[in-house]
Amino acid sequence: MLVLPDGDGKGYTLEAAVPFSALGFIPREGREIMFDIAVDDSADGKARVRQLVWNGTARNSGDRSAWARAVFAK
């Protein structure tokens, strides 16, 4: 994972990668999977103040009905 502060000092850019092999997954062109990502904001690491969700709702960890789809391309 790589985290860099933004030039204006008001935010960060985060880049993270999980190897497909760690998930036991082999991507193939055209393959479609359910996908979402969320970032929780917490001052103490315990209580969530807010959450940024790419697609769906704050309930995504237990309810995948609002997840989007990701299609693998070359």
mmJSON file of the N, C-alpha and C atoms, coordinates in Angstrom:
{"data_MODEL":{"atom_site":{
"group_PDB":["ATOM","ATOM","ATOM","ATOM","ATOM","ATOM","ATOM","ATOM","ATOM","ATOM","ATOM","ATOM","ATOM","ATOM","ATOM","ATOM","ATOM","ATOM","ATOM","ATOM","ATOM","ATOM","ATOM","ATOM","ATOM","ATOM","ATOM","ATOM","ATOM","ATOM","ATOM","ATOM","ATOM","ATOM","ATOM","ATOM","ATOM","ATOM","ATOM","ATOM","ATOM","ATOM","ATOM","ATOM","ATOM","ATOM","ATOM","ATOM","ATOM","ATOM","ATOM","ATOM","ATOM","ATOM","ATOM","ATOM","ATOM","ATOM","ATOM","ATOM","ATOM","ATOM","ATOM","ATOM","ATOM","ATOM","ATOM","ATOM","ATOM","ATOM","ATOM","ATOM","ATOM","ATOM","ATOM","ATOM","ATOM","ATOM","ATOM","ATOM","ATOM","ATOM","ATOM","ATOM","ATOM","ATOM","ATOM","ATOM","ATOM","ATOM","ATOM","ATOM","ATOM","ATOM","ATOM","ATOM","ATOM","ATOM","ATOM","ATOM","ATOM","ATOM","ATOM","ATOM","ATOM","ATOM","ATOM","ATOM","ATOM","ATOM","ATOM","ATOM","ATOM","ATOM","ATOM","ATOM","ATOM","ATOM","ATOM","ATOM","ATOM","ATOM","ATOM","ATOM","ATOM","ATOM","ATOM","ATOM","ATOM","ATOM","ATOM","ATOM","ATOM","ATOM","ATOM","ATOM","ATOM","ATOM","ATOM","ATOM","ATOM","ATOM","ATOM","ATOM","ATOM","ATOM","ATOM","ATOM","ATOM","ATOM","ATOM","ATOM","ATOM","ATOM","ATOM","ATOM","ATOM","ATOM","ATOM","ATOM","ATOM","ATOM","ATOM","ATOM","ATOM","ATOM","ATOM","ATOM","ATOM","ATOM","ATOM","ATOM","ATOM","ATOM","ATOM","ATOM","ATOM","ATOM","ATOM","ATOM","ATOM","ATOM","ATOM","ATOM","ATOM","ATOM","ATOM","ATOM","ATOM","ATOM","ATOM","ATOM","ATOM","ATOM","ATOM","ATOM","ATOM","ATOM","ATOM","ATOM","ATOM","ATOM","ATOM","ATOM","ATOM","ATOM","ATOM","ATOM","ATOM","ATOM","ATOM","ATOM","ATOM","ATOM","ATOM","ATOM","ATOM","ATOM","ATOM","ATOM","ATOM","ATOM"],
"id":[1,2,3,4,5,6,7,8,9,10,11,12,13,14,15,16,17,18,19,20,21,22,23,24,25,26,27,28,29,30,31,32,33,34,35,36,37,38,39,40,41,42,43,44,45,46,47,48,49,50,51,52,53,54,55,56,57,58,59,60,61,62,63,64,65,66,67,68,69,70,71,72,73,74,75,76,77,78,79,80,81,82,83,84,85,86,87,88,89,90,91,92,93,94,95,96,97,98,99,100,101,102,103,104,105,106,107,108,109,110,111,112,113,114,115,116,117,118,119,120,121,122,123,124,125,126,127,128,129,130,131,132,133,134,135,136,137,138,139,140,141,142,143,144,145,146,147,148,149,150,151,152,153,154,155,156,157,158,159,160,161,162,163,164,165,166,167,168,169,170,171,172,173,174,175,176,177,178,179,180,181,182,183,184,185,186,187,188,189,190,191,192,193,194,195,196,197,198,199,200,201,202,203,204,205,206,207,208,209,210,211,212,213,214,215,216,217,218,219,220,221,222],
"type_symbol":["N","C","C","N","C","C","N","C","C","N","C","C","N","C","C","N","C","C","N","C","C","N","C","C","N","C","C","N","C","C","N","C","C","N","C","C","N","C","C","N","C","C","N","C","C","N","C","C","N","C","C","N","C","C","N","C","C","N","C","C","N","C","C","N","C","C","N","C","C","N","C","C","N","C","C","N","C","C","N","C","C","N","C","C","N","C","C","N","C","C","N","C","C","N","C","C","N","C","C","N","C","C","N","C","C","N","C","C","N","C","C","N","C","C","N","C","C","N","C","C","N","C","C","N","C","C","N","C","C","N","C","C","N","C","C","N","C","C","N","C","C","N","C","C","N","C","C","N","C","C","N","C","C","N","C","C","N","C","C","N","C","C","N","C","C","N","C","C","N","C","C","N","C","C","N","C","C","N","C","C","N","C","C","N","C","C","N","C","C","N","C","C","N","C","C","N","C","C","N","C","C","N","C","C","N","C","C","N","C","C","N","C","C","N","C","C","N","C","C","N","C","C"],
"label_atom_id":["N","CA","C","N","CA","C","N","CA","C","N","CA","C","N","CA","C","N","CA","C","N","CA","C","N","CA","C","N","CA","C","N","CA","C","N","CA","C","N","CA","C","N","CA","C","N","CA","C","N","CA","C","N","CA","C","N","CA","C","N","CA","C","N","CA","C","N","CA","C","N","CA","C","N","CA","C","N","CA","C","N","CA","C","N","CA","C","N","CA","C","N","CA","C","N","CA","C","N","CA","C","N","CA","C","N","CA","C","N","CA","C","N","CA","C","N","CA","C","N","CA","C","N","CA","C","N","CA","C","N","CA","C","N","CA","C","N","CA","C","N","CA","C","N","CA","C","N","CA","C","N","CA","C","N","CA","C","N","CA","C","N","CA","C","N","CA","C","N","CA","C","N","CA","C","N","CA","C","N","CA","C","N","CA","C","N","CA","C","N","CA","C","N","CA","C","N","CA","C","N","CA","C","N","CA","C","N","CA","C","N","CA","C","N","CA","C","N","CA","C","N","CA","C","N","CA","C","N","CA","C","N","CA","C","N","CA","C","N","CA","C","N","CA","C","N","CA","C","N","CA","C","N","CA","C","N","CA","C"],
"label_alt_id":[null,null,null,null,null,null,null,null,null,null,null,null,null,null,null,null,null,null,null,null,null,null,null,null,null,null,null,null,null,null,null,null,null,null,null,null,null,null,null,null,null,null,null,null,null,null,null,null,null,null,null,null,null,null,null,null,null,null,null,null,null,null,null,null,null,null,null,null,null,null,null,null,null,null,null,null,null,null,null,null,null,null,null,null,null,null,null,null,null,null,null,null,null,null,null,null,null,null,null,null,null,null,null,null,null,null,null,null,null,null,null,null,null,null,null,null,null,null,null,null,null,null,null,null,null,null,null,null,null,null,null,null,null,null,null,null,null,null,null,null,null,null,null,null,null,null,null,null,null,null,null,null,null,null,null,null,null,null,null,null,null,null,null,null,null,null,null,null,null,null,null,null,null,null,null,null,null,null,null,null,null,null,null,null,null,null,null,null,null,null,null,null,null,null,null,null,null,null,null,null,null,null,null,null,null,null,null,null,null,null,null,null,null,null,null,null,null,null,null,null,null,null],
"label_comp_id":["MET","MET","MET","LEU","LEU","LEU","VAL","VAL","VAL","LEU","LEU","LEU","PRO","PRO","PRO","ASP","ASP","ASP","GLY","GLY","GLY","ASP","ASP","ASP","GLY","GLY","GLY","LYS","LYS","LYS","GLY","GLY","GLY","TYR","TYR","TYR","THR","THR","THR","LEU","LEU","LEU","GLU","GLU","GLU","ALA","ALA","ALA","ALA","ALA","ALA","VAL","VAL","VAL","PRO","PRO","PRO","PHE","PHE","PHE","SER","SER","SER","ALA","ALA","ALA","LEU","LEU","LEU","GLY","GLY","GLY","PHE","PHE","PHE","ILE","ILE","ILE","PRO","PRO","PRO","ARG","ARG","ARG","GLU","GLU","GLU","GLY","GLY","GLY","ARG","ARG","ARG","GLU","GLU","GLU","ILE","ILE","ILE","MET","MET","MET","PHE","PHE","PHE","ASP","ASP","ASP","ILE","ILE","ILE","ALA","ALA","ALA","VAL","VAL","VAL","ASP","ASP","ASP","ASP","ASP","ASP","SER","SER","SER","ALA","ALA","ALA","ASP","ASP","ASP","GLY","GLY","GLY","LYS","LYS","LYS","ALA","ALA","ALA","ARG","ARG","ARG","VAL","VAL","VAL","ARG","ARG","ARG","GLN","GLN","GLN","LEU","LEU","LEU","VAL","VAL","VAL","TRP","TRP","TRP","ASN","ASN","ASN","GLY","GLY","GLY","THR","THR","THR","ALA","ALA","ALA","ARG","ARG","ARG","ASN","ASN","ASN","SER","SER","SER","GLY","GLY","GLY","ASP","ASP","ASP","ARG","ARG","ARG","SER","SER","SER","ALA","ALA","ALA","TRP","TRP","TRP","ALA","ALA","ALA","ARG","ARG","ARG","ALA","ALA","ALA","VAL","VAL","VAL","PHE","PHE","PHE","ALA","ALA","ALA","LYS","LYS","LYS"],
"label_asym_id":["A","A","A","A","A","A","A","A","A","A","A","A","A","A","A","A","A","A","A","A","A","A","A","A","A","A","A","A","A","A","A","A","A","A","A","A","A","A","A","A","A","A","A","A","A","A","A","A","A","A","A","A","A","A","A","A","A","A","A","A","A","A","A","A","A","A","A","A","A","A","A","A","A","A","A","A","A","A","A","A","A","A","A","A","A","A","A","A","A","A","A","A","A","A","A","A","A","A","A","A","A","A","A","A","A","A","A","A","A","A","A","A","A","A","A","A","A","A","A","A","A","A","A","A","A","A","A","A","A","A","A","A","A","A","A","A","A","A","A","A","A","A","A","A","A","A","A","A","A","A","A","A","A","A","A","A","A","A","A","A","A","A","A","A","A","A","A","A","A","A","A","A","A","A","A","A","A","A","A","A","A","A","A","A","A","A","A","A","A","A","A","A","A","A","A","A","A","A","A","A","A","A","A","A","A","A","A","A","A","A","A","A","A","A","A","A","A","A","A","A","A","A"],
"label_entity_id":["1","1","1","1","1","1","1","1","1","1","1","1","1","1","1","1","1","1","1","1","1","1","1","1","1","1","1","1","1","1","1","1","1","1","1","1","1","1","1","1","1","1","1","1","1","1","1","1","1","1","1","1","1","1","1","1","1","1","1","1","1","1","1","1","1","1","1","1","1","1","1","1","1","1","1","1","1","1","1","1","1","1","1","1","1","1","1","1","1","1","1","1","1","1","1","1","1","1","1","1","1","1","1","1","1","1","1","1","1","1","1","1","1","1","1","1","1","1","1","1","1","1","1","1","1","1","1","1","1","1","1","1","1","1","1","1","1","1","1","1","1","1","1","1","1","1","1","1","1","1","1","1","1","1","1","1","1","1","1","1","1","1","1","1","1","1","1","1","1","1","1","1","1","1","1","1","1","1","1","1","1","1","1","1","1","1","1","1","1","1","1","1","1","1","1","1","1","1","1","1","1","1","1","1","1","1","1","1","1","1","1","1","1","1","1","1","1","1","1","1","1","1"],
"label_seq_id":[1,1,1,2,2,2,3,3,3,4,4,4,5,5,5,6,6,6,7,7,7,8,8,8,9,9,9,10,10,10,11,11,11,12,12,12,13,13,13,14,14,14,15,15,15,16,16,16,17,17,17,18,18,18,19,19,19,20,20,20,21,21,21,22,22,22,23,23,23,24,24,24,25,25,25,26,26,26,27,27,27,28,28,28,29,29,29,30,30,30,31,31,31,32,32,32,33,33,33,34,34,34,35,35,35,36,36,36,37,37,37,38,38,38,39,39,39,40,40,40,41,41,41,42,42,42,43,43,43,44,44,44,45,45,45,46,46,46,47,47,47,48,48,48,49,49,49,50,50,50,51,51,51,52,52,52,53,53,53,54,54,54,55,55,55,56,56,56,57,57,57,58,58,58,59,59,59,60,60,60,61,61,61,62,62,62,63,63,63,64,64,64,65,65,65,66,66,66,67,67,67,68,68,68,69,69,69,70,70,70,71,71,71,72,72,72,73,73,73,74,74,74],
"pdbx_PDB_ins_code":[null,null,null,null,null,null,null,null,null,null,null,null,null,null,null,null,null,null,null,null,null,null,null,null,null,null,null,null,null,null,null,null,null,null,null,null,null,null,null,null,null,null,null,null,null,null,null,null,null,null,null,null,null,null,null,null,null,null,null,null,null,null,null,null,null,null,null,null,null,null,null,null,null,null,null,null,null,null,null,null,null,null,null,null,null,null,null,null,null,null,null,null,null,null,null,null,null,null,null,null,null,null,null,null,null,null,null,null,null,null,null,null,null,null,null,null,null,null,null,null,null,null,null,null,null,null,null,null,null,null,null,null,null,null,null,null,null,null,null,null,null,null,null,null,null,null,null,null,null,null,null,null,null,null,null,null,null,null,null,null,null,null,null,null,null,null,null,null,null,null,null,null,null,null,null,null,null,null,null,null,null,null,null,null,null,null,null,null,null,null,null,null,null,null,null,null,null,null,null,null,null,null,null,null,null,null,null,null,null,null,null,null,null,null,null,null,null,null,null,null,null,null],
"Cartn_x":[0.842,0.0,0.893,0.448,1.171,0.21,0.6,-0.209,0.655,0.162,0.897,0.01,0.547,-0.257,-0.465,-1.647,-1.925,-1.094,-0.839,-0.026,-0.579,-1.919,-2.519,-2.553,-2.104,-2.078,-3.439,-4.474,-5.834,-6.342,-5.521,-5.985,-4.842,-5.192,-4.213,-4.644,-3.68,-3.937,-3.448,-4.327,-4.011,-4.095,-3.065,-3.063,-2.753,-3.612,-3.416,-3.604,-2.887,-2.997,-3.054,-3.945,-4.036,-3.773,-2.739,-2.461,-3.619,-4.022,-5.096,-4.762,-3.487,-3.094,-3.425,-3.394,-3.728,-5.215,-6.008,-7.458,-7.866,-6.886,-7.201,-8.024,-7.729,-8.53,-7.642,-8.135,-7.417,-8.283,-7.86,-8.658,-8.578,-9.702,-9.751,-10.502,-10.068,-10.738,-12.224,-13.068,-14.511,-15.171,-14.393,-14.96,-15.548,-16.711,-17.415,-17.529,-17.252,-17.369,-18.138,-18.733,-19.325,-18.176,-18.342,-17.244,-17.75,-17.099,-17.305,-16.09,-15.947,-14.868,-15.386,-14.987,-15.395,-14.194,-14.167,-13.117,-13.792,-13.442,-13.995,-13.08,-13.666,-12.917,-13.15,-12.07,-12.163,-10.964,-11.231,-10.14,-9.424,-10.17,-9.576,-9.39,-9.799,-9.672,-10.738,-11.714,-12.79,-14.162,-14.458,-15.766,-15.685,-16.546,-16.553,-17.292,-16.633,-17.234,-18.012,-17.419,-18.067,-17.458,-18.152,-17.697,-17.888,-16.875,-16.958,-17.128,-18.191,-18.486,-18.563,-17.858,-17.859,-19.244,-19.863,-21.203,-21.905,-23.17,-23.893,-24.177,-24.221,-24.61,-23.656,-23.875,-23.062,-23.254,-24.25,-24.514,-23.804,-22.947,-22.322,-21.551,-21.007,-20.239,-21.119,-22.411,-23.309,-24.388,-24.516,-25.57,-24.982,-24.774,-24.124,-25.1,-26.354,-27.344,-27.096,-26.385,-26.127,-24.73,-23.975,-22.632,-22.705,-21.66,-21.553,-20.909,-20.664,-19.985,-18.704,-17.656,-16.389,-16.151,-15.766,-15.482,-14.004,-13.304,-11.877,-11.638,-10.701,-10.338,-8.85,-8.42,-6.995,-6.295],
"Cartn_y":[-1.161,0.0,1.232,2.269,3.528,4.653,5.513,6.665,7.913,8.885,10.126,11.312,12.324,13.521,14.319,14.9,15.773,17.04,17.678,18.883,20.023,20.095,21.179,20.892,19.697,19.341,19.038,18.916,18.697,17.274,16.412,15.051,14.128,12.918,11.899,11.149,10.556,9.615,8.264,7.278,5.939,4.972,4.163,3.118,1.801,0.824,-0.481,-1.569,-2.659,-3.778,-5.081,-5.949,-7.299,-8.257,-9.075,-10.013,-10.996,-11.201,-12.157,-13.53,-13.901,-15.221,-15.362,-14.258,-14.31,-14.585,-14.31,-14.535,-15.86,-16.562,-17.813,-17.553,-16.46,-15.993,-15.808,-16.258,-16.052,-15.16,-13.907,-13.012,-13.428,-13.286,-13.562,-12.422,-12.063,-11.003,-11.319,-10.344,-10.519,-11.061,-11.566,-12.098,-10.96,-11.177,-10.169,-10.635,-9.722,-10.037,-8.92,-9.24,-8.2,-7.434,-6.105,-5.294,-4.045,-3.709,-2.422,-2.126,-0.9,-0.509,0.61,0.577,1.612,2.012,3.272,3.79,4.395,3.903,4.436,5.515,6.572,7.653,7.559,7.427,7.275,7.936,8.761,9.431,8.469,7.505,6.602,5.17,4.894,3.543,2.585,3.083,2.228,2.694,3.968,4.507,5.206,4.798,5.388,6.728,7.775,9.102,9.243,8.762,8.784,7.678,7.4,6.337,6.789,6.585,6.853,5.508,5.368,4.111,4.372,3.56,3.728,3.461,2.391,2.049,1.311,1.577,0.873,1.739,1.098,1.782,1.435,2.03,1.747,0.316,-0.387,-1.773,-2.794,-2.337,-3.233,-4.4,-4.238,-5.348,-6.56,-6.345,-7.459,-7.657,-6.724,-6.78,-6.405,-7.384,-7.145,-6.799,-6.588,-6.341,-5.039,-4.094,-2.811,-2.74,-3.823,-3.807,-3.606,-3.033,-2.853,-4.101,-4.04,-5.129,-4.599,-5.386,-5.054,-6.09,-5.629,-6.524,-6.379,-7.482,-7.465,-7.247,-6.357,-6.046,-6.246,-6.3,-6.447,-5.137],
"Cartn_z":[0.0,0.0,0.0,-0.69,-0.774,-0.423,0.514,0.904,0.78,0.012,-0.195,0.134,0.83,1.098,-0.184,-0.329,-1.466,-1.347,-2.483,-2.509,-1.676,-1.544,-0.769,0.725,1.135,2.553,3.149,2.319,2.825,2.622,2.105,1.857,1.507,1.092,0.776,-0.478,-1.135,-2.208,-1.728,-1.791,-1.31,-2.479,-2.637,-3.651,-2.961,-3.174,-2.542,-3.594,-3.43,-4.366,-3.581,-4.006,-3.437,-4.591,-4.488,-5.59,-5.778,-7.025,-7.287,-6.732,-6.743,-6.229,-4.748,-3.988,-2.564,-2.354,-3.374,-3.306,-3.942,-4.517,-5.213,-6.467,-7.152,-8.273,-9.504,-10.657,-11.903,-12.789,-13.012,-13.862,-15.325,-16.025,-17.454,-18.131,-19.327,-20.069,-20.231,-19.913,-20.017,-18.761,-17.82,-16.583,-15.764,-15.209,-14.426,-12.979,-12.044,-10.626,-9.924,-8.79,-7.95,-7.306,-7.182,-6.682,-5.985,-4.898,-4.247,-3.389,-2.999,-2.101,-1.211,0.053,1.004,1.844,2.231,3.103,4.317,5.484,6.733,7.287,7.841,8.472,9.976,10.733,12.177,12.844,13.822,14.548,15.496,16.056,17.045,16.536,15.307,14.759,15.234,15.989,16.516,16.048,16.243,15.888,14.531,13.606,12.271,12.3,11.821,11.741,10.435,9.335,8.025,7.17,6.074,5.169,3.728,2.908,1.484,0.774,-0.005,-0.688,-2.183,-2.97,-4.414,-4.988,-4.587,-5.054,-3.925,-3.721,-2.678,-1.475,-0.31,0.912,2.046,3.204,4.387,4.873,4.365,4.776,3.886,2.994,2.012,2.615,3.808,4.383,4.679,4.863,5.139,4.103,3.167,2.159,0.808,-0.049,-1.341,-2.462,-2.136,-3.185,-3.943,-3.372,-4.045,-4.661,-4.593,-5.174,-6.678,-7.224,-8.675,-9.28,-10.559,-11.277,-11.873,-11.821,-12.467,-13.549,-14.716,-15.844,-16.184,-16.263,-16.555,-18.041,-18.345,-19.723,-19.898,-21.124,-21.419,-21.357],
"occupancy":[1.0,1.0,1.0,1.0,1.0,1.0,1.0,1.0,1.0,1.0,1.0,1.0,1.0,1.0,1.0,1.0,1.0,1.0,1.0,1.0,1.0,1.0,1.0,1.0,1.0,1.0,1.0,1.0,1.0,1.0,1.0,1.0,1.0,1.0,1.0,1.0,1.0,1.0,1.0,1.0,1.0,1.0,1.0,1.0,1.0,1.0,1.0,1.0,1.0,1.0,1.0,1.0,1.0,1.0,1.0,1.0,1.0,1.0,1.0,1.0,1.0,1.0,1.0,1.0,1.0,1.0,1.0,1.0,1.0,1.0,1.0,1.0,1.0,1.0,1.0,1.0,1.0,1.0,1.0,1.0,1.0,1.0,1.0,1.0,1.0,1.0,1.0,1.0,1.0,1.0,1.0,1.0,1.0,1.0,1.0,1.0,1.0,1.0,1.0,1.0,1.0,1.0,1.0,1.0,1.0,1.0,1.0,1.0,1.0,1.0,1.0,1.0,1.0,1.0,1.0,1.0,1.0,1.0,1.0,1.0,1.0,1.0,1.0,1.0,1.0,1.0,1.0,1.0,1.0,1.0,1.0,1.0,1.0,1.0,1.0,1.0,1.0,1.0,1.0,1.0,1.0,1.0,1.0,1.0,1.0,1.0,1.0,1.0,1.0,1.0,1.0,1.0,1.0,1.0,1.0,1.0,1.0,1.0,1.0,1.0,1.0,1.0,1.0,1.0,1.0,1.0,1.0,1.0,1.0,1.0,1.0,1.0,1.0,1.0,1.0,1.0,1.0,1.0,1.0,1.0,1.0,1.0,1.0,1.0,1.0,1.0,1.0,1.0,1.0,1.0,1.0,1.0,1.0,1.0,1.0,1.0,1.0,1.0,1.0,1.0,1.0,1.0,1.0,1.0,1.0,1.0,1.0,1.0,1.0,1.0,1.0,1.0,1.0,1.0,1.0,1.0,1.0,1.0,1.0,1.0,1.0,1.0],
"B_iso_or_equiv":[0.0,0.0,0.0,0.0,0.0,0.0,0.0,0.0,0.0,0.0,0.0,0.0,0.0,0.0,0.0,0.0,0.0,0.0,0.0,0.0,0.0,0.0,0.0,0.0,0.0,0.0,0.0,0.0,0.0,0.0,0.0,0.0,0.0,0.0,0.0,0.0,0.0,0.0,0.0,0.0,0.0,0.0,0.0,0.0,0.0,0.0,0.0,0.0,0.0,0.0,0.0,0.0,0.0,0.0,0.0,0.0,0.0,0.0,0.0,0.0,0.0,0.0,0.0,0.0,0.0,0.0,0.0,0.0,0.0,0.0,0.0,0.0,0.0,0.0,0.0,0.0,0.0,0.0,0.0,0.0,0.0,0.0,0.0,0.0,0.0,0.0,0.0,0.0,0.0,0.0,0.0,0.0,0.0,0.0,0.0,0.0,0.0,0.0,0.0,0.0,0.0,0.0,0.0,0.0,0.0,0.0,0.0,0.0,0.0,0.0,0.0,0.0,0.0,0.0,0.0,0.0,0.0,0.0,0.0,0.0,0.0,0.0,0.0,0.0,0.0,0.0,0.0,0.0,0.0,0.0,0.0,0.0,0.0,0.0,0.0,0.0,0.0,0.0,0.0,0.0,0.0,0.0,0.0,0.0,0.0,0.0,0.0,0.0,0.0,0.0,0.0,0.0,0.0,0.0,0.0,0.0,0.0,0.0,0.0,0.0,0.0,0.0,0.0,0.0,0.0,0.0,0.0,0.0,0.0,0.0,0.0,0.0,0.0,0.0,0.0,0.0,0.0,0.0,0.0,0.0,0.0,0.0,0.0,0.0,0.0,0.0,0.0,0.0,0.0,0.0,0.0,0.0,0.0,0.0,0.0,0.0,0.0,0.0,0.0,0.0,0.0,0.0,0.0,0.0,0.0,0.0,0.0,0.0,0.0,0.0,0.0,0.0,0.0,0.0,0.0,0.0,0.0,0.0,0.0,0.0,0.0,0.0],
"pdbx_formal_charge":[null,null,null,null,null,null,null,null,null,null,null,null,null,null,null,null,null,null,null,null,null,null,null,null,null,null,null,null,null,null,null,null,null,null,null,null,null,null,null,null,null,null,null,null,null,null,null,null,null,null,null,null,null,null,null,null,null,null,null,null,null,null,null,null,null,null,null,null,null,null,null,null,null,null,null,null,null,null,null,null,null,null,null,null,null,null,null,null,null,null,null,null,null,null,null,null,null,null,null,null,null,null,null,null,null,null,null,null,null,null,null,null,null,null,null,null,null,null,null,null,null,null,null,null,null,null,null,null,null,null,null,null,null,null,null,null,null,null,null,null,null,null,null,null,null,null,null,null,null,null,null,null,null,null,null,null,null,null,null,null,null,null,null,null,null,null,null,null,null,null,null,null,null,null,null,null,null,null,null,null,null,null,null,null,null,null,null,null,null,null,null,null,null,null,null,null,null,null,null,null,null,null,null,null,null,null,null,null,null,null,null,null,null,null,null,null,null,null,null,null,null,null],
"auth_seq_id":[1,1,1,2,2,2,3,3,3,4,4,4,5,5,5,6,6,6,7,7,7,8,8,8,9,9,9,10,10,10,11,11,11,12,12,12,13,13,13,14,14,14,15,15,15,16,16,16,17,17,17,18,18,18,19,19,19,20,20,20,21,21,21,22,22,22,23,23,23,24,24,24,25,25,25,26,26,26,27,27,27,28,28,28,29,29,29,30,30,30,31,31,31,32,32,32,33,33,33,34,34,34,35,35,35,36,36,36,37,37,37,38,38,38,39,39,39,40,40,40,41,41,41,42,42,42,43,43,43,44,44,44,45,45,45,46,46,46,47,47,47,48,48,48,49,49,49,50,50,50,51,51,51,52,52,52,53,53,53,54,54,54,55,55,55,56,56,56,57,57,57,58,58,58,59,59,59,60,60,60,61,61,61,62,62,62,63,63,63,64,64,64,65,65,65,66,66,66,67,67,67,68,68,68,69,69,69,70,70,70,71,71,71,72,72,72,73,73,73,74,74,74],
"auth_comp_id":["MET","MET","MET","LEU","LEU","LEU","VAL","VAL","VAL","LEU","LEU","LEU","PRO","PRO","PRO","ASP","ASP","ASP","GLY","GLY","GLY","ASP","ASP","ASP","GLY","GLY","GLY","LYS","LYS","LYS","GLY","GLY","GLY","TYR","TYR","TYR","THR","THR","THR","LEU","LEU","LEU","GLU","GLU","GLU","ALA","ALA","ALA","ALA","ALA","ALA","VAL","VAL","VAL","PRO","PRO","PRO","PHE","PHE","PHE","SER","SER","SER","ALA","ALA","ALA","LEU","LEU","LEU","GLY","GLY","GLY","PHE","PHE","PHE","ILE","ILE","ILE","PRO","PRO","PRO","ARG","ARG","ARG","GLU","GLU","GLU","GLY","GLY","GLY","ARG","ARG","ARG","GLU","GLU","GLU","ILE","ILE","ILE","MET","MET","MET","PHE","PHE","PHE","ASP","ASP","ASP","ILE","ILE","ILE","ALA","ALA","ALA","VAL","VAL","VAL","ASP","ASP","ASP","ASP","ASP","ASP","SER","SER","SER","ALA","ALA","ALA","ASP","ASP","ASP","GLY","GLY","GLY","LYS","LYS","LYS","ALA","ALA","ALA","ARG","ARG","ARG","VAL","VAL","VAL","ARG","ARG","ARG","GLN","GLN","GLN","LEU","LEU","LEU","VAL","VAL","VAL","TRP","TRP","TRP","ASN","ASN","ASN","GLY","GLY","GLY","THR","THR","THR","ALA","ALA","ALA","ARG","ARG","ARG","ASN","ASN","ASN","SER","SER","SER","GLY","GLY","GLY","ASP","ASP","ASP","ARG","ARG","ARG","SER","SER","SER","ALA","ALA","ALA","TRP","TRP","TRP","ALA","ALA","ALA","ARG","ARG","ARG","ALA","ALA","ALA","VAL","VAL","VAL","PHE","PHE","PHE","ALA","ALA","ALA","LYS","LYS","LYS"],
"auth_asym_id":["A","A","A","A","A","A","A","A","A","A","A","A","A","A","A","A","A","A","A","A","A","A","A","A","A","A","A","A","A","A","A","A","A","A","A","A","A","A","A","A","A","A","A","A","A","A","A","A","A","A","A","A","A","A","A","A","A","A","A","A","A","A","A","A","A","A","A","A","A","A","A","A","A","A","A","A","A","A","A","A","A","A","A","A","A","A","A","A","A","A","A","A","A","A","A","A","A","A","A","A","A","A","A","A","A","A","A","A","A","A","A","A","A","A","A","A","A","A","A","A","A","A","A","A","A","A","A","A","A","A","A","A","A","A","A","A","A","A","A","A","A","A","A","A","A","A","A","A","A","A","A","A","A","A","A","A","A","A","A","A","A","A","A","A","A","A","A","A","A","A","A","A","A","A","A","A","A","A","A","A","A","A","A","A","A","A","A","A","A","A","A","A","A","A","A","A","A","A","A","A","A","A","A","A","A","A","A","A","A","A","A","A","A","A","A","A","A","A","A","A","A","A"],
"auth_atom_id":["N","CA","C","N","CA","C","N","CA","C","N","CA","C","N","CA","C","N","CA","C","N","CA","C","N","CA","C","N","CA","C","N","CA","C","N","CA","C","N","CA","C","N","CA","C","N","CA","C","N","CA","C","N","CA","C","N","CA","C","N","CA","C","N","CA","C","N","CA","C","N","CA","C","N","CA","C","N","CA","C","N","CA","C","N","CA","C","N","CA","C","N","CA","C","N","CA","C","N","CA","C","N","CA","C","N","CA","C","N","CA","C","N","CA","C","N","CA","C","N","CA","C","N","CA","C","N","CA","C","N","CA","C","N","CA","C","N","CA","C","N","CA","C","N","CA","C","N","CA","C","N","CA","C","N","CA","C","N","CA","C","N","CA","C","N","CA","C","N","CA","C","N","CA","C","N","CA","C","N","CA","C","N","CA","C","N","CA","C","N","CA","C","N","CA","C","N","CA","C","N","CA","C","N","CA","C","N","CA","C","N","CA","C","N","CA","C","N","CA","C","N","CA","C","N","CA","C","N","CA","C","N","CA","C","N","CA","C","N","CA","C","N","CA","C","N","CA","C","N","CA","C","N","CA","C","N","CA","C"],
"pdbx_PDB_model_num":[1,1,1,1,1,1,1,1,1,1,1,1,1,1,1,1,1,1,1,1,1,1,1,1,1,1,1,1,1,1,1,1,1,1,1,1,1,1,1,1,1,1,1,1,1,1,1,1,1,1,1,1,1,1,1,1,1,1,1,1,1,1,1,1,1,1,1,1,1,1,1,1,1,1,1,1,1,1,1,1,1,1,1,1,1,1,1,1,1,1,1,1,1,1,1,1,1,1,1,1,1,1,1,1,1,1,1,1,1,1,1,1,1,1,1,1,1,1,1,1,1,1,1,1,1,1,1,1,1,1,1,1,1,1,1,1,1,1,1,1,1,1,1,1,1,1,1,1,1,1,1,1,1,1,1,1,1,1,1,1,1,1,1,1,1,1,1,1,1,1,1,1,1,1,1,1,1,1,1,1,1,1,1,1,1,1,1,1,1,1,1,1,1,1,1,1,1,1,1,1,1,1,1,1,1,1,1,1,1,1,1,1,1,1,1,1,1,1,1,1,1,1]
}}}
